[in-house]
Amino acid sequence: MTKVFIDGSAGTTGLRIYDRLADRKDIELIILSDELRKDTEARKEAIFAADAAFLCLPDAAAKEAVQLAEGSDTVIIDTSTAHRTAEGWTYGFAELRSGKMRDEIRSSKRIANPGCHASGFISLIEPLVGAGLLKKDAALSAFSLTGYSGGGKKMIAEYEDKDRNSLLDAPRQYGITQQHKHLKEMKAMTGIELLPAFCPIVAAYYSGMEVSVPVFAKDLNGSIEDIKNVYREYYKSKIVHFEENADDGGFISAAKLSGRDDMVISVSGNEDRILLTSLFDNLGKGASGAAIQNLNIVMGVEETTGLNI
């Protein structure tokens, strides 16, 4: 029986992790009462008692929790931004580097869960750079459509308020200063030389994400068919897989994988202008689903255990 503690279980990501783990027979959840869930000593005791602990906290609180864990043998899976490019931490996207990242996760005590937007971008670009198909100095752009649950409890409350501002009825672009917190890991984990021009957009639906990266033929050392073949060989798991046609009558809905924990990679366009698209749930493979997958790898059980695939 693996003992698991969720530090920050009241947040959106923590609640989804709890829901996925609550009925599993191979896991014992360590639960703190409402009075103790922010008590430093109680949290420290829970972390030390656990075999694995999820940190579903703001960055500063996640760093504090890691300090609390010093001296323990507990595996820490941090869902915040705090440690995604930090030395000594393993990036928790098992399918990267042709699956070699899985071995690093399996033996790691410090696992940084990827960002949601970053997961989509990295899933598309890292395989192509690794195969030598996409030039490292390509000037890339990306746009990402996300449901409002990605903004946490405050944004969820804003969108679900019956008297909400009418401007929330239309999609809203943000990150307009090009300083989005996911950019650092997007560059670091793909090997590209330039930060992409990144355009995230939140819309009035609960969850689901669609990340698209346009690529021009001049930046490729190959063709659109070469790209498809790379993805076919690279992604063969139940969690991340390639689909030749992910559209529905020429449309691709960002909510297509809402509520699920898998990811679909697709390619469209023509020989000159190619559109790479990653579909998943911002709360699934973009957050809680990836975190549970990482726990499953550490535990040595089937990676899809407890996931909605």
C-alpha positions as CSV (number, residue, x, y, z in Angstrom):
1,M,0.0,0.0,0.0
2,T,1.5,3.3,-1.1
3,K,0.9,6.3,1.2
4,V,0.1,9.5,-0.6
5,F,-0.3,13.1,0.7
6,I,-1.8,15.9,-1.4
7,D,-0.5,19.2,-0.1
8,G,-3.0,21.7,-1.4
9,S,-5.9,19.3,-1.9
10,A,-8.5,22.0,-1.9
11,G,-7.3,23.6,-5.2
12,T,-8.5,22.6,-8.6
13,T,-5.5,20.3,-9.4
14,G,-5.5,18.8,-5.9
15,L,-9.2,18.0,-6.0
16,R,-8.9,16.3,-9.4
17,I,-5.9,14.2,-8.1
18,Y,-8.0,13.3,-5.0
19,D,-10.9,12.2,-7.2
20,R,-8.7,10.0,-9.3
21,L,-7.0,8.4,-6.2
22,A,-9.8,8.1,-3.7
23,D,-11.1,4.7,-4.8
24,R,-7.8,3.0,-5.5
25,K,-7.1,0.0,-3.4
26,D,-3.3,0.3,-3.8
27,I,-3.2,3.8,-2.2
28,E,-3.7,5.1,1.2
29,L,-4.4,8.8,1.3
30,I,-3.1,10.9,4.2
31,I,-5.8,13.5,4.9
32,L,-5.4,16.6,7.1
33,S,-8.4,18.2,8.7
34,D,-9.5,21.7,7.5
35,E,-8.0,23.1,10.7
36,L,-4.6,21.5,10.0
37,R,-4.2,21.6,6.2
38,K,-2.3,24.9,6.5
39,D,-0.4,24.0,9.7
40,T,3.3,23.8,8.9
41,E,4.1,21.1,11.4
42,A,1.1,19.0,10.4
43,R,2.1,19.2,6.8
44,K,5.7,18.3,7.5
45,E,4.5,15.2,9.5
46,A,2.2,14.2,6.6
47,I,5.0,14.6,4.0
48,F,7.4,12.5,6.1
49,A,4.7,9.8,6.6
50,A,4.0,9.6,2.9
51,D,5.8,7.5,0.2
52,A,4.8,10.2,-2.3
53,A,3.5,13.8,-1.9
54,F,1.8,16.0,-4.5
55,L,2.4,19.7,-4.1
56,C,-0.7,21.5,-5.5
57,L,0.4,24.9,-4.3
58,P,1.5,28.4,-5.5
59,D,5.2,28.6,-6.3
60,A,6.4,30.1,-3.0
61,A,4.4,27.6,-0.9
62,A,5.7,24.7,-3.1
63,K,9.3,25.8,-2.3
64,E,8.5,26.0,1.4
65,A,7.0,22.4,1.2
66,V,10.2,21.1,-0.5
67,Q,12.2,22.6,2.4
68,L,9.8,20.8,4.8
69,A,10.5,17.5,3.0
70,E,14.3,17.8,3.5
71,G,15.6,14.7,5.2
72,S,12.6,12.5,4.2
73,D,12.7,9.7,1.6
74,T,9.4,10.9,0.1
75,V,8.9,11.3,-3.6
76,I,7.8,14.9,-4.3
77,I,5.6,15.6,-7.4
78,D,5.3,19.4,-7.7
79,T,2.5,20.7,-9.9
80,S,3.6,24.3,-9.5
81,T,6.0,26.3,-11.8
82,A,8.6,26.5,-9.1
83,H,10.9,23.6,-10.1
84,R,10.3,22.8,-13.8
85,T,13.7,23.9,-14.9
86,A,15.5,23.6,-11.6
87,E,18.7,21.6,-11.2
88,G,18.1,18.2,-9.5
89,W,14.5,17.9,-10.7
90,T,13.1,15.6,-13.3
91,Y,10.6,17.0,-15.8
92,G,7.5,14.8,-15.5
93,F,6.6,14.2,-19.1
94,A,7.3,10.5,-19.5
95,E,6.9,10.3,-23.3
96,L,9.7,12.8,-24.0
97,R,13.1,11.7,-25.5
98,S,11.4,8.7,-27.0
99,G,10.3,7.5,-23.6
100,K,13.7,7.7,-22.0
101,M,12.3,10.4,-19.6
102,R,10.2,7.6,-18.1
103,D,13.3,5.9,-16.7
104,E,14.4,9.2,-15.1
105,I,11.0,9.7,-13.5
106,R,11.0,6.1,-12.2
107,S,14.2,6.7,-10.1
108,S,13.6,10.3,-9.2
109,K,12.7,11.7,-5.8
110,R,11.9,15.2,-7.2
111,I,9.5,15.4,-10.1
112,A,8.3,18.6,-11.6
113,N,4.9,18.3,-13.3
114,P,4.8,20.1,-16.7
115,G,2.7,23.2,-17.3
116,C,-0.5,22.7,-19.3
117,H,0.3,25.0,-22.2
118,A,3.9,23.8,-22.1
119,S,2.8,20.2,-22.4
120,G,1.1,20.9,-25.7
121,F,3.9,22.9,-27.2
122,I,6.7,20.5,-26.0
123,S,4.8,17.4,-27.2
124,L,4.8,18.8,-30.7
125,I,8.2,20.4,-31.0
126,E,10.6,18.1,-28.9
127,P,10.2,15.1,-31.2
128,L,10.8,17.1,-34.4
129,V,13.9,18.9,-33.0
130,G,15.3,15.5,-31.7
131,A,14.8,13.9,-35.1
132,G,16.5,16.8,-36.9
133,L,13.4,17.7,-38.8
134,L,12.8,21.1,-37.3
135,K,15.7,23.6,-37.2
136,K,16.6,24.7,-33.7
137,D,16.8,28.4,-34.7
138,A,13.3,28.4,-36.2
139,A,11.2,31.4,-35.1
140,L,8.1,29.7,-33.8
141,S,4.7,30.9,-32.7
142,A,2.0,29.0,-30.8
143,F,-1.6,29.7,-29.8
144,S,-3.3,27.8,-27.0
145,L,-7.1,27.6,-26.3
146,T,-8.0,26.7,-22.8
147,G,-11.1,26.3,-20.6
148,Y,-11.4,28.6,-17.7
149,S,-10.6,26.0,-15.1
150,G,-7.0,26.6,-15.9
151,G,-7.2,29.9,-14.0
152,G,-8.0,28.2,-10.7
153,K,-10.8,28.9,-8.2
154,K,-10.9,32.6,-8.7
155,M,-11.4,32.4,-12.5
156,I,-13.8,29.5,-12.2
157,A,-16.0,31.7,-9.8
158,E,-15.8,34.6,-12.3
159,Y,-17.0,32.6,-15.2
160,E,-19.7,30.7,-13.3
161,D,-21.1,33.9,-11.7
162,K,-24.6,34.3,-13.2
163,D,-24.0,38.1,-13.2
164,R,-20.5,37.8,-14.9
165,N,-19.1,40.6,-17.1
166,S,-20.3,40.1,-20.6
167,L,-16.7,40.4,-21.9
168,L,-16.2,36.9,-20.5
169,D,-18.7,35.5,-23.1
170,A,-16.0,35.9,-25.8
171,P,-12.6,34.3,-25.9
172,R,-9.9,36.4,-24.2
173,Q,-6.2,36.5,-25.1
174,Y,-3.7,36.9,-22.2
175,G,0.0,36.7,-21.6
176,I,0.3,39.7,-24.0
177,T,3.6,40.9,-22.6
178,Q,5.2,37.6,-23.9
179,Q,6.3,36.8,-20.3
180,H,4.1,33.8,-19.7
181,K,5.5,31.6,-16.9
182,H,5.5,28.5,-19.2
183,L,7.8,29.9,-21.8
184,K,11.0,29.0,-19.9
185,E,10.2,25.3,-19.9
186,M,8.9,25.4,-23.4
187,K,12.4,26.5,-24.6
188,A,14.4,24.3,-22.2
189,M,12.6,21.0,-22.9
190,T,12.6,21.3,-26.7
191,G,16.1,22.5,-27.4
192,I,15.0,25.5,-29.5
193,E,17.1,28.6,-29.5
194,L,14.4,31.2,-29.5
195,L,11.4,31.6,-27.2
196,P,8.2,31.2,-29.2
197,A,5.7,34.0,-29.7
198,F,3.0,32.6,-27.5
199,C,-0.7,33.5,-27.6
200,P,-2.8,31.8,-24.9
201,I,-6.6,32.3,-25.1
202,V,-9.1,31.5,-22.4
203,A,-12.8,30.9,-23.4
204,A,-16.1,30.3,-21.7
205,Y,-16.0,26.5,-21.3
206,Y,-14.8,24.5,-18.3
207,S,-11.9,22.4,-19.5
208,G,-10.0,21.2,-22.5
209,M,-7.0,22.5,-24.3
210,E,-5.8,22.8,-27.9
211,V,-2.3,23.9,-28.6
212,S,-1.3,24.7,-32.2
213,V,2.1,25.5,-33.7
214,P,2.3,26.6,-37.4
215,V,5.5,25.6,-39.2
216,F,6.8,26.7,-42.6
217,A,8.6,24.4,-45.0
218,K,11.7,26.6,-45.0
219,D,12.3,25.7,-41.3
220,L,12.1,22.0,-42.0
221,N,14.6,19.3,-43.0
222,G,11.8,17.2,-44.5
223,S,8.1,17.1,-45.5
224,I,4.7,17.0,-43.8
225,E,4.8,13.2,-44.3
226,D,8.1,13.0,-42.5
227,I,6.5,14.9,-39.5
228,K,3.6,12.4,-39.4
229,N,6.0,9.5,-39.5
230,V,8.0,10.9,-36.6
231,Y,4.9,11.3,-34.5
232,R,3.7,7.8,-35.4
233,E,6.9,6.2,-34.2
234,Y,7.3,8.5,-31.2
235,Y,3.8,8.3,-29.7
236,K,2.4,4.8,-29.4
237,S,1.2,4.8,-25.8
238,K,-2.4,4.8,-24.6
239,I,-1.8,8.2,-23.0
240,V,-0.2,10.1,-25.9
241,H,-0.9,9.0,-29.5
242,F,-1.0,10.3,-33.0
243,E,-4.2,10.6,-35.0
244,E,-4.1,11.2,-38.8
245,N,-7.4,13.1,-38.6
246,A,-8.3,14.7,-35.3
247,D,-10.8,17.2,-36.8
248,D,-14.6,17.0,-37.0
249,G,-15.7,18.1,-40.4
250,G,-12.8,20.6,-40.7
251,F,-13.2,21.9,-37.1
252,I,-11.1,21.0,-34.1
253,S,-12.8,21.6,-30.7
254,A,-10.5,22.5,-27.8
255,A,-13.0,20.7,-25.5
256,K,-12.7,17.4,-27.5
257,L,-10.7,15.6,-24.7
258,S,-12.3,17.4,-21.7
259,G,-12.5,15.2,-18.7
260,R,-9.9,12.8,-20.0
261,D,-6.2,12.2,-19.2
262,D,-4.8,11.4,-22.6
263,M,-3.4,13.5,-25.4
264,V,-3.9,13.4,-29.2
265,I,-1.2,14.7,-31.6
266,S,-2.3,15.6,-35.2
267,V,-0.9,17.3,-38.3
268,S,-2.8,19.2,-40.9
269,G,-2.1,21.8,-43.6
270,N,0.0,21.4,-46.8
271,E,3.6,21.1,-48.0
272,D,4.2,24.8,-47.5
273,R,2.3,25.6,-44.3
274,I,1.9,22.9,-41.7
275,L,-0.2,23.0,-38.5
276,L,0.8,20.9,-35.6
277,T,-1.9,20.4,-33.0
278,S,-2.0,18.8,-29.5
279,L,-5.4,18.1,-27.9
280,F,-5.8,17.3,-24.2
281,D,-7.5,18.4,-21.0
282,N,-5.7,21.3,-19.2
283,L,-6.7,19.5,-15.9
284,G,-5.8,16.0,-17.3
285,K,-2.5,15.5,-19.2
286,G,-2.0,19.2,-18.6
287,A,-2.0,18.8,-14.8
288,S,-3.6,16.1,-12.6
289,G,-3.5,13.3,-15.1
290,A,0.2,13.8,-15.7
291,A,0.8,13.9,-12.0
292,I,-0.9,10.6,-11.4
293,Q,0.9,9.1,-14.4
294,N,4.1,10.1,-12.8
295,L,3.0,8.5,-9.5
296,N,2.1,5.3,-11.3
297,I,5.6,5.2,-12.9
298,V,7.2,5.6,-9.5
299,M,5.0,2.9,-8.0
300,G,5.8,0.5,-10.9
301,V,2.2,0.0,-11.9
302,E,0.4,0.4,-15.2
303,E,0.7,4.1,-16.2
304,T,-3.0,4.4,-17.0
305,T,-4.1,3.1,-13.5
306,G,-6.8,5.5,-12.1
307,L,-6.8,7.6,-15.3
308,N,-9.7,8.3,-17.6
309,I,-8.4,7.3,-21.1
